[in-house]
Structures are given as structure tokens and as C-alpha cells.
Amino acid sequence: MRTRIALLLLLPGLAWAQVYKCRSAEGGLVYSDRACADGGAAEAFRPPPLNVVEQDERQRRGVAESQARSRRRAADEAAEDRRRQAQRRRAEQAQARELDKARRRCHGLELQQRRLRQSLAATPARRSLAERLAGVEEKLAAAACHQFQEGA
């Protein structure tokens, strides 16, 4: 009796054979116990394990790998967002520096214009002062300093 039980327990293990998955001439999948006839690449078919514990372990590993990929993807996306934000901040800071530089230049030109007008008002006969004032006013217009004036 024990011998029969032992033989019955061994039979499923003996029943497993190598199974090949091949492509037919028409392009369909064919499963066979022999290698592909045309000599093409055969893919060994591995049936799922009979052991439930092993199946559960494979599923747990698959879930863990999927979660790890999701965490890596989320970390990569967060790093990319931080990089974009830092790049945007640097661009905004550079723009603010350029704007401040233009504002300081315009302020200097306005001071120069005011002094030249005062000098010209005190001595209207000086032609060189009028030419310098015209040059400063041209620079003010070219630098678009009107945007920095009060109320603009």
C-alpha cells in the first residue's frame, strides 16, 4: 500500500515534459514536445508551479518589484520636478538681475539729465550742454527707461 502511494506521488513529477512554443508557417503559435521543425528559436514553456506556496512567493516578488519600480519612477519624477524648479528660479533671478541693472542704468541717466537741465537753465548759452542733454535723452529713450518711472 505504501508503495502505491509513493508511486502516485511521483507520477505528477514524471508527467512533466519539455514543452516548446514555436511559430507556424502561418504565424500562429504552436506548442509541441519537440523542438521547432524549421530550426527557428524555440521558447521553452514553463508551466506555473503546482506548489501554492511557490506561486504566492512569485506573486509577492512580482508585487514587490512593481512597487519598487513605482517608487523609483516617483523619485525620478520628483527629482526632475526639483531640477525644473531650480532652473526656473535661476532664470527668474537672472531676469531680476538684468532688470535691476537696467533700472540702475536708467536712474543714472535720469540724474545726468536732471543735472544737465539745471546747468542749462543756469547758463542757457552753452551749446555743448544742450548737445549732451540731447544725447542723454536719446540714451534714456533707447534704454526704454519710461517703464521705470513713477506711475508708469
KAHU-V766699 format. One record per backbone hydrogen bond with DSSP energy under -1.0 kcal/mol. CO is the residue of the C=O (numbers start at 1). NH is the residue of the N-H. If there is no record, write none. Layout:
CO&NH, CO&NH
This chain:
1&5, 2&6, 3&7, 4&8, 5&9, 6&10, 7&11, 10&14, 11&15, 19&45, 20&32, 21&43, 22&30, 24&27, 28&24, 30&22, 32&20, 43&21, 51&55, 52&56, 53&57, 54&58, 55&59, 56&60, 57&61, 58&62, 59&63, 60&64, 61&65, 62&66, 63&67, 64&68, 65&69, 66&70, 67&71, 68&72, 69&73, 70&74, 71&75, 72&76, 73&77, 74&78, 75&79, 76&80, 77&81, 78&82, 79&83, 80&84, 81&85, 82&86, 83&87, 84&88, 85&89, 86&90, 87&91, 88&92, 89&93, 90&94, 91&95, 92&96, 93&97, 94&98, 95&99, 96&100, 97&101, 98&102, 99&103, 100&104, 101&105, 102&106, 103&107, 104&108, 105&109, 106&110, 107&111, 108&112, 109&113, 110&114, 111&115, 112&116, 113&117, 114&118, 115&119, 116&120, 117&121, 118&122, 119&123, 123&126, 126&130, 127&131, 128&132, 129&133, 130&134, 131&135, 132&136, 133&137, 134&138, 135&139, 136&140, 137&141, 138&142, 139&143, 140&145, 141&144, 144&147, 145&148, 149&152
